[in-house]
Amino acid sequence: MISIVLVHNHYDADHLETVKAQMQELGAPKIRCFFDEANDVWFAVEGCHRLRAAHALGLTPIIEDISDDDSLTYQVDGEDVTVELDSDFFADWYDRNGRNVILDFEEEDETDD
């Protein structure tokens, strides 16, 4: 089982339906995450709609592990923001997102053939 904590809990239902329709054609999404060994969960840094869509469609996302990266670039209101991935970043991330929705996905070798 792969457990992924979402960046935030809110989502737009109409946008989610659009993402699900696209995903039916494109397949499982690739999502940047870092691993929390203490709790055996991944923390997503993007893709809340894509993760919800994959979960609804029974698809397992492809995780791009950024656990050992030095920095992270993401967008806020269309602008690129780069942050250093250091202990302060992770402490803040846990504080802000530790109680968010967690979605569980089957690992590829766990699915029925």
N, CA, C and O atoms as CSV, one atom per row, in Angstrom:
chain,resi,resn,atom,element,x,y,z
A,1,MET,N,N,0.846,-1.184,0.000
A,1,MET,CA,C,0.000,0.000,0.000
A,1,MET,C,C,0.885,1.238,0.000
A,1,MET,O,O,1.873,1.311,0.730
A,2,ILE,N,N,0.521,2.198,-0.820
A,2,ILE,CA,C,1.187,3.495,-0.864
A,2,ILE,C,C,0.209,4.520,-0.296
A,2,ILE,O,O,-0.904,4.663,-0.802
A,3,SER,N,N,0.616,5.231,0.748
A,3,SER,CA,C,-0.214,6.277,1.356
A,3,SER,C,C,0.398,7.627,1.019
A,3,SER,O,O,1.592,7.853,1.219
A,4,ILE,N,N,-0.452,8.533,0.497
A,4,ILE,CA,C,0.012,9.855,0.086
A,4,ILE,C,C,-0.826,10.931,0.772
A,4,ILE,O,O,-2.053,10.930,0.677
A,5,VAL,N,N,-0.148,11.850,1.465
A,5,VAL,CA,C,-0.805,12.980,2.121
A,5,VAL,C,C,-0.937,14.103,1.093
A,5,VAL,O,O,0.044,14.481,0.452
A,6,LEU,N,N,-2.151,14.633,0.937
A,6,LEU,CA,C,-2.387,15.711,-0.022
A,6,LEU,C,C,-1.844,17.039,0.485
A,6,LEU,O,O,-1.750,17.260,1.692
A,7,VAL,N,N,-1.490,17.918,-0.441
A,7,VAL,CA,C,-0.982,19.248,-0.103
A,7,VAL,C,C,-2.049,20.056,0.631
A,7,VAL,O,O,-1.743,20.780,1.579
A,8,HIS,N,N,-3.293,19.933,0.194
A,8,HIS,CA,C,-4.407,20.630,0.838
A,8,HIS,C,C,-5.665,19.786,0.679
A,8,HIS,O,O,-5.721,18.892,-0.166
A,9,ASN,N,N,-6.668,20.075,1.495
A,9,ASN,CA,C,-7.894,19.281,1.485
A,9,ASN,C,C,-8.953,19.796,0.515
A,9,ASN,O,O,-9.819,19.030,0.090
A,10,HIS,N,N,-8.901,21.065,0.161
A,10,HIS,CA,C,-9.947,21.623,-0.703
A,10,HIS,C,C,-9.700,21.233,-2.169
A,10,HIS,O,O,-8.571,20.975,-2.584
A,11,TYR,N,N,-10.789,21.202,-2.925
A,11,TYR,CA,C,-10.691,20.929,-4.358
A,11,TYR,C,C,-11.939,21.465,-5.038
A,11,TYR,O,O,-12.954,21.725,-4.393
A,12,ASP,N,N,-11.846,21.624,-6.350
A,12,ASP,CA,C,-12.957,22.102,-7.168
A,12,ASP,C,C,-13.571,20.895,-7.868
A,12,ASP,O,O,-12.900,20.233,-8.660
A,13,ALA,N,N,-14.831,20.604,-7.585
A,13,ALA,CA,C,-15.496,19.409,-8.116
A,13,ALA,C,C,-15.532,19.399,-9.646
A,13,ALA,O,O,-15.336,18.350,-10.259
A,14,ASP,N,N,-15.779,20.548,-10.262
A,14,ASP,CA,C,-15.810,20.608,-11.727
A,14,ASP,C,C,-14.429,20.324,-12.319
A,14,ASP,O,O,-14.308,19.591,-13.301
A,15,HIS,N,N,-13.394,20.905,-11.718
A,15,HIS,CA,C,-12.037,20.668,-12.195
A,15,HIS,C,C,-11.655,19.198,-11.997
A,15,HIS,O,O,-10.982,18.609,-12.843
A,16,LEU,N,N,-12.084,18.613,-10.886
A,16,LEU,CA,C,-11.793,17.208,-10.641
A,16,LEU,C,C,-12.377,16.329,-11.740
A,16,LEU,O,O,-11.722,15.386,-12.185
A,17,GLU,N,N,-13.589,16.619,-12.182
A,17,GLU,CA,C,-14.217,15.836,-13.252
A,17,GLU,C,C,-13.435,15.985,-14.568
A,17,GLU,O,O,-13.284,15.021,-15.319
A,18,THR,N,N,-12.945,17.195,-14.835
A,18,THR,CA,C,-12.137,17.424,-16.032
A,18,THR,C,C,-10.843,16.615,-15.969
A,18,THR,O,O,-10.445,15.987,-16.950
A,19,VAL,N,N,-10.195,16.638,-14.814
A,19,VAL,CA,C,-8.940,15.900,-14.628
A,19,VAL,C,C,-9.189,14.396,-14.766
A,19,VAL,O,O,-8.380,13.691,-15.368
A,20,LYS,N,N,-10.289,13.905,-14.222
A,20,LYS,CA,C,-10.601,12.477,-14.337
A,20,LYS,C,C,-10.786,12.080,-15.803
A,20,LYS,O,O,-10.311,11.025,-16.224
A,21,ALA,N,N,-11.463,12.907,-16.567
A,21,ALA,CA,C,-11.675,12.607,-17.985
A,21,ALA,C,C,-10.342,12.562,-18.734
A,21,ALA,O,O,-10.117,11.675,-19.557
A,22,GLN,N,N,-9.466,13.518,-18.446
A,22,GLN,CA,C,-8.148,13.532,-19.082
A,22,GLN,C,C,-7.333,12.309,-18.670
A,22,GLN,O,O,-6.632,11.716,-19.490
A,23,MET,N,N,-7.429,11.943,-17.409
A,23,MET,CA,C,-6.636,10.837,-16.885
A,23,MET,C,C,-7.074,9.494,-17.472
A,23,MET,O,O,-6.267,8.575,-17.602
A,24,GLN,N,N,-8.332,9.390,-17.817
A,24,GLN,CA,C,-8.802,8.155,-18.445
A,24,GLN,C,C,-8.085,7.918,-19.768
A,24,GLN,O,O,-7.900,6.773,-20.181
A,25,GLU,N,N,-7.686,8.989,-20.424
A,25,GLU,CA,C,-6.944,8.877,-21.677
A,25,GLU,C,C,-5.435,8.795,-21.457
A,25,GLU,O,O,-4.742,8.055,-22.156
A,26,LEU,N,N,-4.929,9.552,-20.489
A,26,LEU,CA,C,-3.481,9.679,-20.292
A,26,LEU,C,C,-2.886,8.659,-19.331
A,26,LEU,O,O,-1.683,8.403,-19.376
A,27,GLY,N,N,-3.699,8.079,-18.472
A,27,GLY,CA,C,-3.194,7.115,-17.493
A,27,GLY,C,C,-2.774,7.771,-16.197
A,27,GLY,O,O,-3.065,8.942,-15.952
A,28,ALA,N,N,-2.086,7.003,-15.370
A,28,ALA,CA,C,-1.703,7.436,-14.029
A,28,ALA,C,C,-0.795,8.669,-14.072
A,28,ALA,O,O,0.070,8.775,-14.941
A,29,PRO,N,N,-0.993,9.600,-13.131
A,29,PRO,CA,C,-0.175,10.818,-13.096
A,29,PRO,C,C,1.165,10.582,-12.417
A,29,PRO,O,O,1.328,9.648,-11.632
A,30,LYS,N,N,2.117,11.446,-12.734
A,30,LYS,CA,C,3.410,11.469,-12.047
A,30,LYS,C,C,3.358,12.629,-11.059
A,30,LYS,O,O,3.060,13.762,-11.438
A,31,ILE,N,N,3.652,12.341,-9.783
A,31,ILE,CA,C,3.506,13.320,-8.716
A,31,ILE,C,C,4.799,13.416,-7.916
A,31,ILE,O,O,5.368,12.399,-7.519
A,32,ARG,N,N,5.263,14.653,-7.679
A,32,ARG,CA,C,6.454,14.851,-6.847
A,32,ARG,C,C,6.066,14.711,-5.370
A,32,ARG,O,O,5.125,15.347,-4.896
A,33,CYS,N,N,6.819,13.858,-4.653
A,33,CYS,CA,C,6.550,13.587,-3.240
A,33,CYS,C,C,7.857,13.390,-2.488
A,33,CYS,O,O,8.888,13.066,-3.078
A,34,PHE,N,N,7.798,13.591,-1.178
A,34,PHE,CA,C,8.916,13.183,-0.332
A,34,PHE,C,C,8.396,12.189,0.692
A,34,PHE,O,O,7.230,12.236,1.084
A,35,PHE,N,N,9.272,11.287,1.120
A,35,PHE,CA,C,8.871,10.182,1.978
A,35,PHE,C,C,9.137,10.499,3.439
A,35,PHE,O,O,10.208,10.987,3.800
A,36,ASP,N,N,8.140,10.213,4.277
A,36,ASP,CA,C,8.254,10.349,5.727
A,36,ASP,C,C,8.419,8.945,6.297
A,36,ASP,O,O,7.441,8.222,6.489
A,37,GLU,N,N,9.667,8.568,6.565
A,37,GLU,CA,C,9.954,7.214,7.047
A,37,GLU,C,C,9.305,6.931,8.393
A,37,GLU,O,O,8.872,5.806,8.641
A,38,ALA,N,N,9.230,7.925,9.260
A,38,ALA,CA,C,8.679,7.726,10.598
A,38,ALA,C,C,7.214,7.292,10.558
A,38,ALA,O,O,6.767,6.515,11.402
A,39,ASN,N,N,6.468,7.800,9.568
A,39,ASN,CA,C,5.040,7.490,9.478
A,39,ASN,C,C,4.681,6.629,8.272
A,39,ASN,O,O,3.511,6.308,8.067
A,40,ASP,N,N,5.683,6.251,7.471
A,40,ASP,CA,C,5.495,5.398,6.300
A,40,ASP,C,C,4.475,5.977,5.321
A,40,ASP,O,O,3.626,5.258,4.794
A,41,VAL,N,N,4.571,7.290,5.083
A,41,VAL,CA,C,3.684,7.958,4.128
A,41,VAL,C,C,4.499,8.874,3.224
A,41,VAL,O,O,5.591,9.319,3.578
A,42,TRP,N,N,3.941,9.142,2.052
A,42,TRP,CA,C,4.495,10.124,1.118
A,42,TRP,C,C,3.732,11.423,1.307
A,42,TRP,O,O,2.518,11.408,1.512
A,43,PHE,N,N,4.434,12.546,1.239
A,43,PHE,CA,C,3.813,13.864,1.235
A,43,PHE,C,C,3.917,14.425,-0.178
A,43,PHE,O,O,5.016,14.661,-0.681
A,44,ALA,N,N,2.762,14.637,-0.818
A,44,ALA,CA,C,2.739,15.221,-2.158
A,44,ALA,C,C,3.018,16.716,-2.053
A,44,ALA,O,O,2.573,17.370,-1.110
A,45,VAL,N,N,3.748,17.250,-3.012
A,45,VAL,CA,C,4.000,18.693,-3.052
A,45,VAL,C,C,3.237,19.342,-4.204
A,45,VAL,O,O,3.433,20.518,-4.509
A,46,GLU,N,N,2.373,18.565,-4.835
A,46,GLU,CA,C,1.579,19.046,-5.971
A,46,GLU,C,C,0.474,18.027,-6.237
A,46,GLU,O,O,0.457,16.950,-5.641
A,47,GLY,N,N,-0.438,18.370,-7.130
A,47,GLY,CA,C,-1.326,17.394,-7.743
A,47,GLY,C,C,-2.497,16.882,-6.941
A,47,GLY,O,O,-2.856,15.712,-7.072
A,48,CYS,N,N,-3.108,17.713,-6.115
A,48,CYS,CA,C,-4.249,17.232,-5.328
A,48,CYS,C,C,-5.394,16.730,-6.206
A,48,CYS,O,O,-5.991,15.695,-5.912
A,49,HIS,N,N,-5.702,17.451,-7.273
A,49,HIS,CA,C,-6.768,17.002,-8.173
A,49,HIS,C,C,-6.355,15.727,-8.897
A,49,HIS,O,O,-7.166,14.815,-9.056
A,50,ARG,N,N,-5.100,15.655,-9.338
A,50,ARG,CA,C,-4.634,14.451,-10.033
A,50,ARG,C,C,-4.649,13.243,-9.107
A,50,ARG,O,O,-5.004,12.144,-9.532
A,51,LEU,N,N,-4.266,13.434,-7.838
A,51,LEU,CA,C,-4.288,12.316,-6.897
A,51,LEU,C,C,-5.716,11.863,-6.596
A,51,LEU,O,O,-5.993,10.665,-6.540
A,52,ARG,N,N,-6.616,12.820,-6.403
A,52,ARG,CA,C,-8.021,12.452,-6.167
A,52,ARG,C,C,-8.605,11.721,-7.383
A,52,ARG,O,O,-9.353,10.754,-7.235
A,53,ALA,N,N,-8.257,12.190,-8.574
A,53,ALA,CA,C,-8.758,11.550,-9.799
A,53,ALA,C,C,-8.208,10.136,-9.927
A,53,ALA,O,O,-8.956,9.205,-10.225
A,54,ALA,N,N,-6.918,9.970,-9.707
A,54,ALA,CA,C,-6.308,8.636,-9.788
A,54,ALA,C,C,-6.960,7.692,-8.793
A,54,ALA,O,O,-7.254,6.543,-9.123
A,55,HIS,N,N,-7.184,8.169,-7.590
A,55,HIS,CA,C,-7.815,7.351,-6.553
A,55,HIS,C,C,-9.215,6.926,-6.986
A,55,HIS,O,O,-9.586,5.760,-6.845
A,56,ALA,N,N,-9.981,7.861,-7.506
A,56,ALA,CA,C,-11.352,7.565,-7.945
A,56,ALA,C,C,-11.366,6.569,-9.104
A,56,ALA,O,O,-12.291,5.767,-9.225
A,57,LEU,N,N,-10.341,6.622,-9.954
A,57,LEU,CA,C,-10.273,5.749,-11.128
A,57,LEU,C,C,-9.541,4.431,-10.860
A,57,LEU,O,O,-9.435,3.581,-11.744
A,58,GLY,N,N,-9.041,4.271,-9.637
A,58,GLY,CA,C,-8.325,3.045,-9.303
A,58,GLY,C,C,-6.927,2.960,-9.901
A,58,GLY,O,O,-6.395,1.865,-10.085
A,59,LEU,N,N,-6.327,4.115,-10.206
A,59,LEU,CA,C,-4.979,4.166,-10.769
A,59,LEU,C,C,-3.972,4.469,-9.664
A,59,LEU,O,O,-4.277,5.214,-8.733
A,60,THR,N,N,-2.795,3.904,-9.761
A,60,THR,CA,C,-1.725,4.189,-8.812
A,60,THR,C,C,-0.794,5.219,-9.420
A,60,THR,O,O,-0.218,4.983,-10.482
A,61,PRO,N,N,-0.636,6.377,-8.749
A,61,PRO,CA,C,0.244,7.411,-9.300
A,61,PRO,C,C,1.700,6.954,-9.325
A,61,PRO,O,O,2.119,6.092,-8.552
A,62,ILE,N,N,2.446,7.554,-10.230
A,62,ILE,CA,C,3.884,7.323,-10.311
A,62,ILE,C,C,4.536,8.390,-9.443
A,62,ILE,O,O,4.363,9.585,-9.682
A,63,ILE,N,N,5.285,7.954,-8.436
A,63,ILE,CA,C,5.904,8.901,-7.509
A,63,ILE,C,C,7.283,9.304,-8.007
A,63,ILE,O,O,8.132,8.460,-8.295
A,64,GLU,N,N,7.484,10.614,-8.102
A,64,GLU,CA,C,8.813,11.162,-8.361
A,64,GLU,C,C,9.375,11.552,-6.999
A,64,GLU,O,O,8.981,12.570,-6.429
A,65,ASP,N,N,10.289,10.747,-6.483
A,65,ASP,CA,C,10.826,10.926,-5.134
A,65,ASP,C,C,11.784,12.114,-5.093
A,65,ASP,O,O,12.839,12.100,-5.727
A,66,ILE,N,N,11.397,13.148,-4.329
A,66,ILE,CA,C,12.247,14.333,-4.185
A,66,ILE,C,C,12.886,14.376,-2.795
A,66,ILE,O,O,13.418,15.408,-2.386
A,67,SER,N,N,12.835,13.265,-2.077
A,67,SER,CA,C,13.326,13.223,-0.696
A,67,SER,C,C,14.771,13.679,-0.564
A,67,SER,O,O,15.133,14.277,0.450
A,68,ASP,N,N,15.596,13.414,-1.553
A,68,ASP,CA,C,17.010,13.767,-1.477
A,68,ASP,C,C,17.381,15.008,-2.284
A,68,ASP,O,O,18.562,15.328,-2.418
A,69,ASP,N,N,16.387,15.705,-2.819
A,69,ASP,CA,C,16.654,16.918,-3.591
A,69,ASP,C,C,17.061,18.065,-2.662
A,69,ASP,O,O,16.717,18.068,-1.480
A,70,ASP,N,N,17.788,19.026,-3.200
A,70,ASP,CA,C,18.226,20.186,-2.422
A,70,ASP,C,C,17.199,21.308,-2.414
A,70,ASP,O,O,17.120,22.077,-1.456
A,71,SER,N,N,16.400,21.404,-3.497
A,71,SER,CA,C,15.419,22.478,-3.597
A,71,SER,C,C,14.182,21.987,-4.343
A,71,SER,O,O,14.186,20.931,-4.976
A,72,LEU,N,N,13.135,22.782,-4.248
A,72,LEU,CA,C,11.865,22.468,-4.896
A,72,LEU,C,C,11.346,23.735,-5.547
A,72,LEU,O,O,11.297,24.788,-4.911
A,73,THR,N,N,10.956,23.640,-6.819
A,73,THR,CA,C,10.327,24.763,-7.505
A,73,THR,C,C,8.878,24.380,-7.792
A,73,THR,O,O,8.606,23.311,-8.338
A,74,TYR,N,N,7.960,25.254,-7.423
A,74,TYR,CA,C,6.544,25.033,-7.661
A,74,TYR,C,C,5.904,26.372,-7.985
A,74,TYR,O,O,6.559,27.411,-7.894
A,75,GLN,N,N,4.629,26.358,-8.362
A,75,GLN,CA,C,3.965,27.594,-8.747
A,75,GLN,C,C,2.940,28.031,-7.710
A,75,GLN,O,O,2.207,27.218,-7.147
A,76,VAL,N,N,2.911,29.323,-7.476
A,76,VAL,CA,C,1.898,29.960,-6.650
A,76,VAL,C,C,1.328,31.092,-7.480
A,76,VAL,O,O,2.041,32.033,-7.830
A,77,ASP,N,N,0.044,31.006,-7.795
A,77,ASP,CA,C,-0.621,32.023,-8.621
A,77,ASP,C,C,0.127,32.286,-9.920
A,77,ASP,O,O,0.258,33.432,-10.350
A,78,GLY,N,N,0.622,31.206,-10.549
A,78,GLY,CA,C,1.283,31.317,-11.834
A,78,GLY,C,C,2.740,31.738,-11.781
A,78,GLY,O,O,3.393,31.821,-12.821
A,79,GLU,N,N,3.259,32.003,-10.602
A,79,GLU,CA,C,4.654,32.420,-10.439
A,79,GLU,C,C,5.470,31.275,-9.848
A,79,GLU,O,O,5.024,30.603,-8.918
A,80,ASP,N,N,6.675,31.054,-10.395
A,80,ASP,CA,C,7.569,30.034,-9.857
A,80,ASP,C,C,8.138,30.481,-8.513
A,80,ASP,O,O,8.574,31.621,-8.351
A,81,VAL,N,N,8.123,29.556,-7.555
A,81,VAL,CA,C,8.707,29.776,-6.236
A,81,VAL,C,C,9.688,28.642,-5.999
A,81,VAL,O,O,9.344,27.477,-6.197
A,82,THR,N,N,10.912,28.967,-5.575
A,82,THR,CA,C,11.912,27.950,-5.258
A,82,THR,C,C,12.241,28.028,-3.777
A,82,THR,O,O,12.531,29.099,-3.245
A,83,VAL,N,N,12.193,26.870,-3.118
A,83,VAL,CA,C,12.521,26.795,-1.696
A,83,VAL,C,C,13.593,25.739,-1.490
A,83,VAL,O,O,13.687,24.771,-2.245
A,84,GLU,N,N,14.395,25.939,-0.463
A,84,GLU,CA,C,15.408,24.961,-0.092
A,84,GLU,C,C,14.728,23.839,0.695
A,84,GLU,O,O,13.912,24.104,1.578
A,85,LEU,N,N,15.058,22.601,0.378
A,85,LEU,CA,C,14.504,21.458,1.095
A,85,LEU,C,C,15.442,21.114,2.247
A,85,LEU,O,O,16.303,20.240,2.145
A,86,ASP,N,N,15.238,21.836,3.346
A,86,ASP,CA,C,16.056,21.625,4.532
A,86,ASP,C,C,15.148,21.274,5.708
A,86,ASP,O,O,13.938,21.132,5.530
A,87,SER,N,N,15.705,21.134,6.888
A,87,SER,CA,C,14.915,20.719,8.048
A,87,SER,C,C,13.798,21.712,8.363
A,87,SER,O,O,12.725,21.305,8.806
A,88,ASP,N,N,14.032,23.011,8.141
A,88,ASP,CA,C,12.974,24.002,8.377
A,88,ASP,C,C,11.797,23.793,7.428
A,88,ASP,O,O,10.639,23.886,7.835
A,89,PHE,N,N,12.101,23.508,6.153
A,89,PHE,CA,C,11.036,23.253,5.183
A,89,PHE,C,C,10.193,22.067,5.631
A,89,PHE,O,O,8.966,22.159,5.673
A,90,PHE,N,N,10.840,20.955,5.965
A,90,PHE,CA,C,10.094,19.747,6.335
A,90,PHE,C,C,9.296,19.940,7.619
A,90,PHE,O,O,8.169,19.454,7.716
A,91,ALA,N,N,9.850,20.636,8.601
A,91,ALA,CA,C,9.121,20.892,9.842
A,91,ALA,C,C,7.868,21.713,9.560
A,91,ALA,O,O,6.794,21.417,10.083
A,92,ASP,N,N,8.012,22.753,8.726
A,92,ASP,CA,C,6.862,23.586,8.366
A,92,ASP,C,C,5.829,22.775,7.586
A,92,ASP,O,O,4.627,22.905,7.818
A,93,TRP,N,N,6.300,21.942,6.662
A,93,TRP,CA,C,5.395,21.131,5.842
A,93,TRP,C,C,4.572,20.190,6.718
A,93,TRP,O,O,3.363,20.058,6.527
A,94,TYR,N,N,5.232,19.532,7.686
A,94,TYR,CA,C,4.519,18.628,8.601
A,94,TYR,C,C,3.486,19.393,9.420
A,94,TYR,O,O,2.366,18.920,9.610
A,95,ASP,N,N,3.864,20.576,9.904
A,95,ASP,CA,C,2.939,21.376,10.705
A,95,ASP,C,C,1.704,21.768,9.909
A,95,ASP,O,O,0.589,21.721,10.427
A,96,ARG,N,N,1.900,22.160,8.635
A,96,ARG,CA,C,0.785,22.644,7.814
A,96,ARG,C,C,-0.046,21.528,7.196
A,96,ARG,O,O,-1.249,21.695,6.996
A,97,ASN,N,N,0.579,20.387,6.890
A,97,ASN,CA,C,-0.106,19.370,6.092
A,97,ASN,C,C,-0.268,18.020,6.781
A,97,ASN,O,O,-0.848,17.104,6.199
A,98,GLY,N,N,0.217,17.879,7.976
A,98,GLY,CA,C,0.200,16.590,8.657
A,98,GLY,C,C,-1.181,16.036,8.943
A,98,GLY,O,O,-1.325,14.837,9.181
A,99,ARG,N,N,-2.199,16.881,8.925
A,99,ARG,CA,C,-3.563,16.417,9.202
A,99,ARG,C,C,-4.444,16.432,7.945
A,99,ARG,O,O,-5.667,16.321,8.038
A,100,ASN,N,N,-3.829,16.567,6.798
A,100,ASN,CA,C,-4.586,16.584,5.548
A,100,ASN,C,C,-5.059,15.191,5.159
A,100,ASN,O,O,-4.674,14.193,5.767
A,101,VAL,N,N,-5.894,15.146,4.145
A,101,VAL,CA,C,-6.422,13.882,3.621
A,101,VAL,C,C,-5.266,12.980,3.190
A,101,VAL,O,O,-4.304,13.433,2.570
A,102,ILE,N,N,-5.381,11.702,3.529
A,102,ILE,CA,C,-4.417,10.700,3.087
A,102,ILE,C,C,-5.158,9.719,2.183
A,102,ILE,O,O,-6.172,9.141,2.574
A,103,LEU,N,N,-4.640,9.541,0.979
A,103,LEU,CA,C,-5.216,8.581,0.041
A,103,LEU,C,C,-4.304,7.364,-0.035
A,103,LEU,O,O,-3.082,7.495,-0.112
A,104,ASP,N,N,-4.910,6.178,-0.014
A,104,ASP,CA,C,-4.157,4.931,-0.112
A,104,ASP,C,C,-4.317,4.338,-1.501
A,104,ASP,O,O,-5.421,4.270,-2.041
A,105,PHE,N,N,-3.197,3.909,-2.069
A,105,PHE,CA,C,-3.167,3.310,-3.400
A,105,PHE,C,C,-2.493,1.950,-3.307
A,105,PHE,O,O,-1.596,1.748,-2.488
A,106,GLU,N,N,-2.925,1.026,-4.140
A,106,GLU,CA,C,-2.270,-0.269,-4.203
A,106,GLU,C,C,-0.973,-0.132,-4.970
A,106,GLU,O,O,-0.897,0.597,-5.959
A,107,GLU,N,N,0.052,-0.839,-4.506
A,107,GLU,CA,C,1.293,-0.883,-5.258
A,107,GLU,C,C,1.084,-1.826,-6.424
A,107,GLU,O,O,0.235,-2.716,-6.366
A,108,GLU,N,N,1.846,-1.638,-7.468
A,108,GLU,CA,C,1.665,-2.435,-8.693
A,108,GLU,C,C,1.683,-3.932,-8.413
A,108,GLU,O,O,0.910,-4.671,-9.023
A,109,ASP,N,N,2.541,-4.402,-7.509
A,109,ASP,CA,C,2.623,-5.837,-7.252
A,109,ASP,C,C,1.522,-6.342,-6.326
A,109,ASP,O,O,1.443,-7.542,-6.063
A,110,GLU,N,N,0.658,-5.431,-5.818
A,110,GLU,CA,C,-0.442,-5.826,-4.962
A,110,GLU,C,C,-1.744,-6.023,-5.725
A,110,GLU,O,O,-2.696,-6.580,-5.178
A,111,THR,N,N,-1.806,-5.582,-6.968
A,111,THR,CA,C,-3.048,-5.669,-7.735
A,111,THR,C,C,-3.318,-7.103,-8.152
A,111,THR,O,O,-2.395,-7.901,-8.317
A,112,ASP,N,N,-4.581,-7.417,-8.318
A,112,ASP,CA,C,-4.979,-8.750,-8.773
A,112,ASP,C,C,-4.688,-8.887,-10.254
A,112,ASP,O,O,-4.919,-7.958,-11.027
A,113,ASP,N,N,-4.181,-10.045,-10.650
A,113,ASP,CA,C,-3.911,-10.313,-12.071
A,113,ASP,C,C,-5.069,-11.046,-12.703
A,113,ASP,O,O,-5.026,-11.359,-13.893
